[in-house]
């Protein structure tokens, strides 16, 4: 390392070699400390990054067709805003209404599933050995709750108990937790309103960032010529690499989510469930960003509505539909969109999701796989001698 690269070269040995590593640890500690302090704004920061990345990539793709960069940025922003506005006007109201209907009838759906499960338990006693919740009780026991307990609740539902285990809602009061989670969907209007401000601000910030991106890149690289050079060199390359990994992963998953939602909407309509198509398609879209586990969670509302609306046969057809779409995603979409990039063994993905979800809840499920991909694919690997700079110079057009 040259003297220019090592600002601690005036220190006596071996401190001139130790202090750069100490400085790196301190810099990264400060970086994560800032992220922790801004945790209440994490949704805003995340959406700003996603929107900026998508718009910047779209602007770059139009470079050969439209020479003027400002015109490209404005066109992409207008197109992006038009799509989101159309979705907000035509889709959000339908999703809100259908979600509230689903939440209001949730206990009815569970009761219908319970009837089928108890019927299967009578016909196939072996199932009771594997699922003790299916133990068939006399009618008096089924409808007579203990003292102080309400008869109407999810505590006696084997379906709610299984959902509690699947969704890992915690042992105490698990069935009630299931009802609370799905009952909270009934207040979807309030949740949409609370997210709207962050959503709109992220759109504005992303547009301004993409518009001035060349100058921002030059300004950031200018830190290399200041006394903060050691901070820049400690984090700049890693942040750039991670942003590329995360951006490519989210972009690929966005394409897959759109295709999954489109195929699901077509299949649901063919099954005669078109009255809930907006709600179910949006559920599939959002849970497509959760690898592996998202398929199972997004399937629950589809199966419940299919069973209650059209019976067991249609529910089985819905499961077949979900399986076909999942096979299309796994064997056609993923290899073509991801290629060999970010393809991880399913068992490892489940381990990452389990640990990430336990430690960081929602964000652990969203970011767990990209972060682990970056750590094991980039961060812990040595750079080759002839490898180019992690942050190429950015110049205006």
N, C-alpha and C positions, 0 to 999 in steps of 0.2 A: 504494500500500500504506500503510495507516494505521500509526501508531506501535505500536498494540496488535498488529498483524499482524507487524510487523518488530521483533524484540527487539534488533536492532543499530542502532536509530535514533539512539543517542547517539554513534555513531562519526562521524568527519568524512567528508565526501564525497571520493571516490566509494566509500570502504570500506563505507559503510552499505548500498550496493547490491551490492557484491561478496561480502561475507561471507555473506549468506543462501545464495548458490549454492555457496560453499565448504562451508558447513555441510550442505547437502543432499547433496553428494558424500560428505562424511565419514560422514553418517548411513547412506547406502546402503552404503558400504564396510564399516561396522561390521555392518550387517544381513547382508550376504553373508558376512562373516567368521564370524559366529555360525553361519550355515547350514553353512559349511565345517567348523567345529569339531564340529558335530552330525551330520556325514555318516554316521557309523556308526549313527545312530538314524533315518536318513531313512525307512526302511521303516515304522517305528513312527509317525513324524510323518505320513507320507503316508496310511497306513491310518486314523489317527485323524481326519484331515481328511475323508477320503471318507466314513467311517461317520457322522461328525458332520453333514456336509452332507446326507446322505440322510435321517437321522433328523430333522433340523431341518425339512427340507422336508415330510416326512410329517406332522410335528406341526402345521405351519402349515396343511396341507390339511385336517386334521381340526378346525380351529378352529370352523367353522360347525356341526359336529355335536356336539362335546364342548366345553363351555365351560371346564372346569377344565384348566389347562395341565399340571399335574403328572400327572393321570390320563392325558392324551394322551401325555406323554413315556413313562410306564411301559408303556402299551399298545403303543406303537410299539417300545419296546426289547424287550418280551417277544416280539412278533411277529418282530422282526428276529433275536433270539437263537434262536427256535424254528426259523426257516428255516435258519440257519447250523448249528444243532445237527443237524437232520435231514440236511442235506447231509454233515456230518462223519460221521454214523453210517452212513448208507446208501450214500453216493457215494464218499467218500475211500478206504475199503478196496478197492472194486472198481477205482478208478482206479489205486491203488498196484499191485495185482496185474497189471492189464492193461498198465501202463507197464513193469513189470519184464519181462513176456513180450515186449513189443515191442522193448525194448532188447536182450534176450537173443537175439532172432532177427533183429536188424538186418542183420548180414552176409548172412544168408540172403535177406532182401528185396532187398538190393543185387545179389546174384548172380542172382536171378530177373530183375531189370530189365536187368542186363548181357546176359543171354541174349537178351532181346527186342531190345536195341539192336544187338548184333552180328548178329542175324538181319536186322534192317532194313538194316544196313550192307552185308550181302551182296546183298540184293535191290535196294537203291537206292544205288549207289556215289556218287551226288551228295551224299548226306548226309555222307560221309567228308570231303568238301571243306570243309564247314561245321563239322564236329565231328571233328577229327583223333583224338580219343580213341576213335573207333569203328573205327579201323584194325584189320582182321581179321588176326591173326597166326597162324602155324602153331601147332598144338597144343603142340609141344615148347617154343615160346617162351612160350606162355601159362602153362604150368605150371612152367617152370623159372625160378626167381628168381635174381638175381645172388648171388654169394657173400656170405655173412653176412646175407642177407635171408631172412626167413621166407616160405614159400610162401603161408601163410594170412594174408592182410592185405587192406587196402582200397587199397593203393598202386596196384594194377593195375586198379582199377575205374573205368570211365568215368563211371558214375553218381555215385560218390563225388567225382570231380573236378568234375562239374557242380554238385553240392550245395555243394562248397567255394566255388565261384565265386558261387553264389546267396546263400549265407549269409555270404560275405565273412569267412571264417575265417583269412585270411592265406595268403600264398604258400608259405612253407617248410612242408613236411610237411602239405599241405592235406588229403590223403585221410585221413591219420592223425588230423588234427584233427576231421574229420567223425565218425570212429569214436569219438573221445574224447567229443565233445559228446553224441552219442546214447547212448554207453555210460554216461555219467554219469546218464542217466535211470534206469538200473538201481538207483541208490542213492536213489531218490525218497523212500523211507521216512525216511532221515536228513534230507533237505531239508525234508520236511513237519514233522518234529519241531523243526528249527531255526527255522521260521517261526511255529510255534504260539504261542510265548511273546509275540512281537510282536503277533500277531493278537489274542490274548486281552487283552493290555494295552490295545491300541487300542480294543477294544470297551468296556472299563471306562472309559477316559478319555473316549471319545465320549459315553457315557451321562451322565457327570458334567458334561461341557461343555454338552450340550443341556439337562440339567435346570436348570442355573444360568445359562443363556445370557442372560436379560434383565439379571441383576445384573452379569454379566461385561461386557456392552455398556455399561452405565452406568459401570462402573469404568474401562473403556478411554477413554471419552469424557471422563472427569474429568481425564485427563492434559492436556487442552486448557487447563485453568485452572491449570496448574503451570508451573514454570520449564523443564520439558521440552516446552513447547508447540511449539517449532520442530521437535523430533524427531517429535512426533505428526503435525504438519501435513506433514512431508516424506514420510512413509511410509504413514500410515493410509489415506488415500484410495486410493492405488495398491494396497496390499495387499487392501483390500476389493474393488476392481474386479477384480483378478486372481483372487481366491478365487471370485467370482461366475462369471467366465469359465471357470475350471477346473472348478468344481462342475457347472455346466450341461453342459459338454462331457462330463464323466465320467458324469453321470446319463443323458444321451442315449445315450452309447456303451454303458452298462450295459444299457439296454433293447434296443438293437440286438444286443448280444452274447447276451442271453437268447433272443431270437427266432431268431437264427442257429443257436444250439446246439440249440434245439427242432426246427427244420426239418432240421438235419443229422442229428439222432438218428432222426427219422422216415425220412429218405431212406436212411440206412445200414441201418436195419432192413429196409426194403423190398429192399435189394440183397443181403440175406442175410449181413450183417456184424455181426449183433447181439452176437456174443461180444466185440467191441471197442467197443461203442457208448459206454460210459462214458468210456473213455480218449479216444476221438476227439471226443466232444462237449465234453469239458473243454478239449482242445487248441483247438478252434474258439472256445470261450468266451473263453479268455485272449488268443488272438491277434486276436480281434475288436477289442481295444483298440489294435492297431497299424494305423493307416490304410494301405490299399493293400497294403503288403508282408505284412501278417498273413494275407491271403487265400492268398498263394502258400505261405507257410511252413506254415500249418495244412493245406494240401492234400497236402503230401508224405506224412505218415503214412497218410492215407486212401488215396492212390493205391498206396502200397507194400503195404498190407495187402490191398487189393482185388485187386491183381495176383497176389500170392502165394497168396491164399485161393481166388479164384474165376476167375482168368485175365484175359487182356487185354480181353475184351469187357466184363466187369464194371468194370474200371478205367476204360474209356472212358465207361461209364455214370456212374461216380463223378465223373469230370471234368465231364460234362454236369450232374450234380446240383449240383456246386460252382458252376458257371457260372450256373445258374438262381437259386440262393440269392444269389449276388453281384449279379445283376440286380435281384432283389427288394429287396436292401439299398440298391443305388445309386439305383433309380428309384421306389421306394415308401416304404421305411423312412426313409432319410435326408431326403427332402423333407418328410415328415410330422412327423418327430421333431425334426430340426434346423431345418426351415424354411429361411430365408435366413441363419440364424445359424451362424457358423463354417463356412461352405461355402467351401472354397479349391480352386483349380485343382489337378488331380491332379499335374501336373508340378511345381508349387510344393511340394506335399506330399512328393513323392519327394525333392526337393532338401533340404527341411527334415529329413526322416528320415535321409538320407545324412549330412548334416553333424552332426545331433544324435546319431545312432548312433555316428559316428566319435569325437566329442568326449566324449560322456557315456554311451556304451553303452546299457544297458537303459533308464535314465531319460530319455535323450535321445529314444528312440523313443516313450515314453509321454507325455512332457510337451512335446516339441518343437512340435507343432502348436498346442496351447492357448497356449503362451508366445508364439509368433509372432503368433497371432491377437490376443492382448492387446496386444503391443507395437505392432503396426501399426493395430489398431482402437481403442486407448484411450490407451496411454502417450504416443505422439508427437503426439497431437491436442490442440489447444487446447480448453479448456472454454469453453462459451458463457457469456455474462454472466449470463443468467437460469437457468443450470443449477443444480439443487438440490445441496446438500451431498452429498459422496460417502458419508458415513456418517450416516444419519439417526439421531436419538436412539432408543435402545432402552429401553423401560420394562417393568417387570414387570406381570403381569396381576393 
